[in-house]
Amino acid sequence: MTTKPDETRTRPRLSLTVLRDVTIVATLGVLALYAGAGFLIPLTLALLVNVLIIALSDRVIAVTRAPVWLANIAAVTVVLAGLFMIMYILGSQATQFARSVGTYENQFDGAVNRITGLVGNDVTSFIRDNLVSIDMSYVARLLLGSATSLLNQFLLISLYVAFLMAERLAMRKKIQLAAGNPETGAELSALLDAISQSLQRYVGVKTFISLITAGISYSVFRMLGLEYAETWAVLTFALNFIPSIGSIIAVIFPAMIALVQFETVGPFLIIVLGCGTIQFLIGNFLDPAMLGRSLNMSTFLVILALTFWSTVWGLIGAFLSVPLTVCILIIFSHIPALRPVAILMSLDGRLDGNNTDPVSR
């Protein structure tokens, strides 16, 4: 009877100790992410590119029955060539757009008046107060800086990818040796396989969907004769990786340019209604149908992750928010002490694709 009060007194102290340690580790982790962004961002991008290459290589093997080495070479060539083309377009046309953005700013106020008869004075006033006040030169410099930075880091990312692919087969053996015993090695291998499969599914599906969206949007831009059509198509492809707000931004910028470039509101309405409808249909029907419930992340968590990673790593963090959060969720689900946190992070409390309630395990 005398030991129970002592136990109850020590439990709050242990809880406070754990809370203190978790807070310290979390704070140091966030500071390390922020301070090491210059090193960690290229490495993270290289890991995701490596995941995309592996997914494409596996698809080539499944379809053509090609040797593994040949499928790897084909996948590396296609992915790196595509990334270089994207960065080249952004680097070249974004420079031209940044130089001419002042002209668009001066003409935008007059262009807004063209839609007064369609939407009324109240909506026009709202557009004038909110959109005209946007510092387009700052946005252009931000996009140009991000594109130029990625182009400068392309060689480093390519080197990372080359060495990751070279050590792909040896990595599993090294994990088994580093684990020390077969059980720990099997658990680590299972954890890495789960992360790899989820990321391959997400990156592969999002890349395919973004290509479809960008291709359709590019056709609309070219049909209208919109300036910098290639840049807007590339941005449409990239912005679709940003959850929730990415597709909206992908429609707003080319629509604003169309409003300034053309004397009528027809092209503006075609982009807003046409591309907006495409983004809505793909984002609400095709995207969920192809991804299914494989990620199973809370919607609030997606927005929270977008805010956090954007704050820590800027625009690149917004692109990487979902893949990084998927990794964290999977890691937490494989650690018994952190599994309750993974359940809270999930959409419906079900982990690992199982149909049983993890709470009852």
N, C-alpha and C positions, 0 to 999 in steps of 0.2 A: 504493500500500500504506500510505502514511503518513496518508492522509486517513480511512481506515476507523476507526482507534481514536478519532480526534477526533469522528467522527459518533456512535459508540456512547457516547461520554462525554456528548454534548449531548442525546441522546434522553431519558435519565432526568430531566435538568433541565427539558426542555420538558414532560414528562409531569407533573412536580411543579408546574410553573407553571400548566399547564392545570387540574390538580386544585385548586390554591389558588384560581384565579380562579372556578372553578365553585362551590367551597364558599362563597366570599365572596358571589357573586351569589345563590346559593340562600338563604343566611342573610339577606341583605338583603331578598330576595323574601318570605320567611316573616314577617319583621318588618313589612314594608310591608302584607302581608295582614292581620296582627293589628292594627296601628295604624290602618289605613284601613278597618276593618270597617264603621264607621258610614256610610261613603260607598259602599263597594264592594258590600255586601250588597243594598241597594235596587237598585243598577245591575244586578247580576247577576240578581236576581229579575225586573227589567224586561226584560232580554234573553231570559230563558227564557219569560216571558209573551209576548213578541213572537214568539218561535219558535212557541209554541202557536197564536197568532193566525194566523200565516202558514200553518201546517199546516191549520188549520180553514178558512181562506179558500180555500186551494187545493182542499180537499175539496168545499167548496160550489160552486166554479167547475166542478169535474169532474162533479158530480152534476146541478146545475141549469143550467149554462151561463150563469150570471148575470154581469153586468159585474164587472170587477175592483173598482171603487170600492164597489159594492153588497155584494159578498162581504166586502170588508175591513170595512165598517161593521157588517155582521151578525156577523162573527167577533169584532170588538172588543167589541160590545155583549154577546154571549154570555159571553165569557171574563171581562171585567171585572165583569159582574153576578154570575157564579158566584163569583169571588174575593171580592167584597164580601159575598155571602151567607155564605160560609164564615167570613170574619173576623168578621162580625156574630154568628153563632152562637157561635163560640168566645169572643168578647168578652163576650157577655151571659151564657151559661150557665156559662162557666168562672168568672165572678165568684161565682155562686151556689154552685158546687161548692167553691170555695176557702173560702167561709164555713162550709159544712157539713162540711168534711173532718174536723174534730175529732170530730164525731159518729160518722163511719165508723171512725175510728181506735179509739174506745172500744168499738165493737161488734164489731170484726173478730176480737178474741181469742176471744170467745164463738162467733162464727160458724165459726171453724176447727174447733171441737169437733164440729160437725155432720157433718163428713166423716170423722171418726175411724173410724166403722164401715165406711166404704167402702174406705179406703186403708190403714188400720192405724195403730198408734201411731208407728211409725218415720217414715213419710211425714208424718204430722201434726206430729211434732216438727221435721222438716226445714222444713215450711211455716211453723211458728211461729217458728223461729229465723231464717229468711231473709226471709219476706214481712212478718211482723208488725214486724220491726225496720226496715222501710223507712219513712223519714220522708215520709209522704204529704203533709203540709203543705208540705214543701219541693218535692215534685214538682208539687203543685198551683200553688204560687207560680211555679215555673219555666214551666209551661205557660201560666199566666195572663199572665206577663210577656212571653213570646214572642208570644202572641195579641194582647195590647194593643199591643206594639211594631209588629207587622205592620199592625194596624188604623190606628195613627197614621201609618205610612209608606205607606198605601194611596194617598193623594193624590199623593205624590211618585212612586211607582211608575207610577201612571196617567199622570202628566205625561211621564215617561221614555218610556212606551210610545207615547203620542201623537206625540211628536217622532220616535221611531224609525220609526213607520209612515209619517209624513209624508216622511221622507228615504229611504224604502226604495228607490225607483226611482232617485233621484239618487246614491245611495251607490256603485253600480257604476261610474258615470261618473267620480266623484271618485277612486275607486281607480285607474282607468286613468290619470287625469291625474297623480295623486300618484306612481305607479310610475315615470314617466319614460320607459319604453320598453314596447312592446307585450308582449314576452316576460315581463317581470316582472309586468306588469299581469295577464296571463293566468294566471300562477302564483298570484298573490294571489287572483284570482277563483276559481280552482279550489280553493284552500285554504278560502276562505270558503264555497263551495258544499258542499264535503265536510263541514265542520262543521255547516252549516245542515241538510243532509239527515239526518245522523246524529242531531242533536238533535231535529229534527222527528219522526223515527221513534221515538226513545226517549220524548220528552215526550208525543207523541200516543198511543202504545200504552200507556204507564204510566198516563196520565190515564184512558183508556178502561177499562183493567183495574181501576184503583182505584175508578172509579165503579161498576163491576159489584160489586166486593167490598163497598164501602160500602153499596150498595143492598140487597144480600142481608142483610148484617149488620143494617142498620137495620130491615128487616122482622122479623128475629128479635127485636131489642130491643123493638120496638113490640108484637109478639105477646106477649112476656113481661111487658110493662108496666114495663120497666126505666127508672129515673130518668135524666134527661139523655140520652135516647136519641139526640137530634140531635147532641149533643157527641161521643158515642162514635162515631157514624157519620162525622162530619167527621174525627175523629182517625184512624179506620180508613182513610179516603181518604188523608189526609196521610201517615200512617206507612207506607203501602205504597210510598212513594217512598224510604224508608230501606232499603237492602239488608240481607237476612239477619235482623236483629233487629227490624225495624219491624213485620212481621206478627205476631211473638210478643208484642210490647208491646200491639198492637192488640187482642189477645184477653185478655191478663192483666188490664188495668184494668177493662173492663166485667164480667169474671168475678168479680173481687174485690168490685165494687159489688153484683152480684147475690147474692153470698154473704152480704153484710151486710143487704141490703134484704129478702130473702125468708126465711121461716122454714124452708123446706125447701131441700135441695141440688139439686132438680130444675132450676131455672133456671140454676144454676151449671154443672151438667153439660151442659145444652143449649148454653150459650155456649162452654164449653171444647171439647166434642166437635163440636158443629155448626159454629160459626164457625171453630174450629181446623181442621176438615176442609176447609172452604171455602178457607181461607187456604193450606192445604197443596196442594190440587188446583190452585188458580189459580196459585200460586207455582211449582209444579213441572211443570205441564203447559201451561196456557193461556199463561202469561207467556213461557216459552221458545218455544212454538209461534208466537206472534205476533212476538216480537222476533227469533227465529231466531238467526243468528250475525252479525247486523249490527254489534253492538257489539264482539264478539270480544275481551273483556277478561278477563285472568287473574282467577280467583276470589280468589286471594290479594291481587291488586291492589285489588279491590273492597273487601275488608275493611281493607286498609291505607289506602285513600283515605277510607273512612268514619272511621277513627280520626284521620287527619291533619286532615281538614276539620272534624270535630267539635271537635278541640282548638283549632283556629285560630278558627273562627266559631261554635262552640257548636251548639245544636240546629238552627239554620238551615243550618249547614255540613253536618250529616248529611243533610238533604234534598237539598243541592246537590252532594254528593260524587261521584255517578256522572256527572251532566252535565258538571261541571268536569273530571273525569278523562278523559272522552271527548274534550273539546276539546284537552286536553294531548296525548293519544295521537295525535290526528289531526294536530296541529301538528308533533309530533316525526316522524311518518311522512312529512311533506312536506319535512323538512330533512335533507339527506343525512348530515350529521355526527351527527344525533340519531336517525337511522332505526334503528340497532341497539338503542337504548334503547326505541323504540316496539315493536320485535320482542319484547323481553323483557317489555314490559307487556302484550302481546297474549296470547290464550289458547293459540294453536297456532303463532304465528310468522307468520301470514298477515295481510297488511295490504291495505287498500283493497278488500276483497271479492274479491281475485283468488285463483285456485286454484293459482298457481305459488308456489313457495317464494321469499320475498324475499331469502333469503341467497344464492341462486344468481344474482341479478340483477347 
